[in-house]
Amino acid sequence: MKSNTTSKEEIFPLISYEQASPEVREIYDDTKRTFQLPFVLNWFQCQGSNVDLLRGNWAKLKSTLVMGEVPNVLKQLIIYHVSSLRNCDYCSQAHGIFANTMRDQLSDDPSFVPTEHLESEKLPKSYRTAITVVSKAALYPQQVTAEDIEQLHAVGFRPNDIRELLSVADLVNMLNTIADVSGIKIDESLVAIKM
């Protein structure tokens, strides 16, 4: 008797660089250049069977996470924090690794681990405020108040920065959803470069 169940792996097969179409390889190459990695992350590979989906999600990720005025390390810390609260294993590990490799942007101490100090004074008050408010926006968007927005303004974020930060709430929801529904595991190559 044939089973009617479909596995996550059938819906989201990992498409390696070698298996990918030329259009998908072009996007893969851009992700590698952008993140300065010699490999394609599993988060992208699980979308490699659908070039339109991959292209759209990569454009959103790149414009929200990589571009803009808000420091990338702060965006990575926000994604790490929300992913940890939501128990999204892939995103909490991956974005934790990215944030921690950027530690020199926050401290001269080589033993400083940003993800271990999200609420401590070792992080600037502006970062701690942004992590709190944007995490609330990602997890409980209807509970975000004018006072929350004012907190961001009070620690130095301008209106464009605030819009950029709040877009990270939307981005992390997409990242977590795809990572969790696809069942992808953390990239061994990414863990290997962990600092």
C-alpha positions, 0 to 999 in steps of 0.5 A, a space after each residue: 500500500 502506497 503512503 500518501 505522506 510527503 516528507 519535508 525533504 521531498 518538499 525542500 530538497 537540498 539542491 547543491 551547487 553542482 545540481 543547481 540550474 544556471 539561474 540558481 547557481 547565479 543566486 548561490 554565487 551572490 550569497 557566497 560573495 555577500 556572506 564571504 563564504 566558500 559554500 552555500 548555506 542550507 537555508 538557500 539550498 532548501 529553496 534551490 528547486 524553485 528559482 523564483 522563490 529563491 530569488 525573491 527570498 534572497 532579495 528580501 534577505 539581502 536588502 533587509 539584513 545586509 543593506 541599510 544604515 543599521 549595523 549588520 551585527 545588531 540585525 544578526 543579534 536580533 535574529 539570533 535572539 528571536 530565533 532562540 526565543 522561538 526555538 528555531 535551531 537553525 537560525 539561532 545557531 547560524 545567526 549566532 555564529 555570524 553575530 559572534 564573528 563580528 565581535 570586534 565591532 563591539 569590543 576589543 576583548 577577544 573573549 567577548 561573545 555578543 550572544 552571551 551579553 544581550 542584556 548586559 551593559 557590555 552591549 550599547 544601550 541602543 542595541 539592547 533597546 533595539 533587541 527588546 523592541 524588535 523582538 517584541 515586534 517579531 513575536 507580538 506585533 499587535 502589542 507594539 506601542 508608540 512608547 516602544 517606537 519612542 524608546 528606539 528614538 530616545 536611544 538615537 535611532 532615526 525614523 529610517 533606522 526604526 523602519 529598517 529595524 522593524 523590517 528585521 522583525 518581518 525578516 526573522 519570521 520568514 527565516 524561522 518559518 522556512 528553516 523550521 518547515 524545511 527541517 534543515 540542519 545547521 551547516 557543518 561548514 558554518 559551525 567549523 568557522 565558528 570563532 
